[in-house]
Amino acid sequence: MKKFRFVIASILLLFIFALTSCEKTTATDIAPKNTADVSDIQLSDKNEAVKINYTIRYYDVIEDRMIEYCDVASFENQAEPIFFIYKLSELMQTRIGVNSINISGNDMIVDFSGDSAPLNGTGAYEESCILDSISDTMLSVFDNVERIYFTEDGKDYESGHISVSKDTPYAQRRP
């Protein structure tokens, strides 16, 4: 019986060791550490990745304080505005419903879905924090954007807390 327990214990230990010692291998682990090692032929057929350093400032309801989240994101050709809203949604642990994001000249128009945050399921302060965070992030990342407009399903932004005409910028770059 002692031998049987020893064998079972050994198998369990090996199993636990195997599970805890595995590492996930990513593309960055395989890629050369020095970009000079990559041949010119590989880079000439593709556009180089665009790397963006960004900061998202948001209100954390659980910690009851403002948080600054800093990171670097890579994009194939240019930064995608929806990425930053998805990241904010992940950080705030709330679904932010966006129908579309359009950039026209120096204006960015973010059209929200009326059935999710920030329009539904948030209080006045949280809604304001979401909108402020989106506008601050977009103005800091996109140098060509001067004004941020918010709409709801293509119409004026109207919630129980905040009303903004679709022709009035919610935020604009300070000179």
C-alpha positions, 0 to 999 in steps of 0.5 A: 500500500505504501508503494502505491501511495508513493507512485500516486504521489509521484505522478501527482507531483510530476503532473503539477510540475508539468503544469506550472513549468510550461511557458507560453511562447509568443511571436515576440519570443521568437522574433529577433531581439535586434530589428537590424537582423530582419532583412530589408526584403521582409520590411519592404513588402509591408508597411512598418508597424506604427507604435503609439505610446498612450495614456488612458485616465479613468475613474476606477469605481472599485478603488474610488480614484482616478487611474492612469494606465500607460502602455504601447500599442502597435498597429499595422498602418495607423492607430485605430480609435476603436482600440482605445475605447475597447481598452477603456471598456476593459479597464473599467469593466463595463461594455461601452457600445460604439456604433462608429467612429469617424474622422472628418478633417479635424473632427472625430465623431463617436456615435454611441449605441443607446442601449449600453454604457455610457448611455445606459447602466451608469450613473452621472459621474461614471458617464461623465468619466467615460466621456472625459476619458474617451475625449482626453485619450483621443485628443492625446493620441490623434494629433490631427483631431481638434474636436470630439463630438459624441452622438447617440445612434446618429442623433444628439447625445441624450442621456438622463444626465448629459445632453450634447447637440451633435453639432457641439463638440464635447471636447476640443484641443486647447491652444 
